[in-house]
Amino acid sequence: MRGLRELQLGFAAAVLDGADGDFARHVRGAGSSGARRLRVYRNNAALGLTGALEAVYPVVRRLVGEDFFRYAAARYIARHPSRSGDLHEFGERFPSFLESFSPAAALIYLPDVARLEWAYHEVFHAAGHPSLDVAALARVPAERRETLRFRLRPAARLLESAFPILRIWQVNQDDHAGDAPVDLREGGVKLLIVRRDNLDIEFCALADGEFALLRALADDCDFADACERAMTAQPTFDLPARFGRHVARGTLVAFRQTRE
Amino acid sequence: MTTEPALPRLGPGPIPARAGIGLRAEHYDAVLRDRPPVGWLEVHSENHFGAGGKPLDYLERVRAHYPLSLHGVGLSIGSTDPLDRRHLAKLKELIRRFEPALVSEHLSWSSVGGRHLNDLLPLPYTEEALDHMIARVAQVQDVLGRPILIENPSSYLQFVESAMPEWAFLVELAERTGCGVLLDVNNIYVSARNHGFDTSAYLRAIPRHLVREIHLAGFTVNRVDDGELLIDTHSRPVWPAVWALYRQAIQRFGRIPTLIEWDTDLPELGALVDEAQRADAILEERHARAA
């Protein structure tokens, strides 16, 4: 096995790290031709992996421009190589990478825009789930409701940002009409990204109470605790109406009784 | 309390001896709307590895109308890293759900030391690599509980270690594991031009009974100072020289299900259907002659 393993490790080093060393000695018709032939594989790998990032992060790409994106992608690929034969799994750490990527430091909202795009990507591929059993929920005696724990739809993500990332995302869609500059002073946003039963993906900007409620439920708090957090976040929050809406619209898909 | 997803209404089973097309996300809607007259469809397995959403929903809907083939691009079967059990489990689940008539992988590797290049990389054609591939294909077939097809890749370099031609390696692999051969005629042409071997010798070396599927696609020509390299980009129509080689392949192997692949710079669906009809005409010629 030694020969094949060493050959593969040398090939990967030459292609991914540009560490050609004496790898060309393994290539027939070496010399300049060998280097050129290796370069094809280097280009293919870079194109494929960069293309995978571009597919997940089109808004980030649009914000920074193609050349900058490719440069950032090359740095990312070197630091966080692909770990799966399924390219859809590649790029999860791109948002946190951008946070520490000094050439992009001036675009303070960029990592959060990337988080939004990764959340969208996850929601796009997440499992479906049957609706919550509303009749069963209605049968739970009032005194036991406080101890219920709810489950968020697998195709739902909660995301909070100090920047208006939803507006940034929207004005950078291909079908967005008009030139609407986004003022960063608009402030932050609390978001629910959710794929509905018809497979459409929605972005819902949530008020503080609603976000706190869903966040707490997603974190497996019981209903009483989640309600308390919601009311603390927003004392005027119309909890019954909003909770009912998320049950009806399928943001919450299951519940279970917690033993006392 | 996740409930089992409903089984799709499965369409026709076996892959007919006709031309099919590679289905990509950009064409989902057009295929469902137009139901193009192609014999079958092939998708990249990994494009449907997600847990839910549109990729699975669309596949379910097209599966109701067309025979299906699953073509893997990421299993890294020739790698010296351990086989990725999670990847294989996802493939197995996809097979259970969609009951494809054919399942194929590549004569290549794409990862080592835990790093994936997500590209189809060449193997040295040595006895050691052959033993390794035989063990790996056997392992995959064992887990999946069915034979797979292995496709010859396009390659841009040859290793000095190689002790046998690619065709000998491929034939030996197929004979010793029971896997079939997915013969990519475009890849034969591309590699032959890049390395200077005889395409006819390649075809002649493959026993007739091994070939279960043929691939056709378009390459691009990468010109450099002291020559040119053909790159398998799947980005344009099949070249005339590849059609000629295809005709030769059909004469030798008979009417083999043939796939038109197109992955980058995707045209309208109609362009793929036109290419498939061209392949169908060549398959029909063979039929007429055989009759």
Interface residues (C-beta under 8 A of the other chain):
Chain A: M1 G3 L4 R5 L7 Q8 L9 F11 A12 V15 L16 R25 H26 V27 R28 G29 S32 S33 G34 R36 R37 L38 V40 Y41 N44 A45 G48 L49 A52 P81 S82 R83 S84 G85 D86 L87 H88 F90 V123 F124 H125 A126 A127 G128 H129 P130 P154 A155 R195 L199 A254
Chain B: M1 T2 T3 P5 E46 N47 F49 G50 A51 G52 G53 K54 P55 D57 V73 G74 L75 S76 S79 T80 D84 H87 K90 W109 S110 S111 V112 G113 G114 R115 H116 L117 N118 D119 L121 L123 P124 T126 E128 A129 H132 Y156 L157 Q158 F159 V160 E161 S162 H195 N222 V224 D226 G227 L229 I231
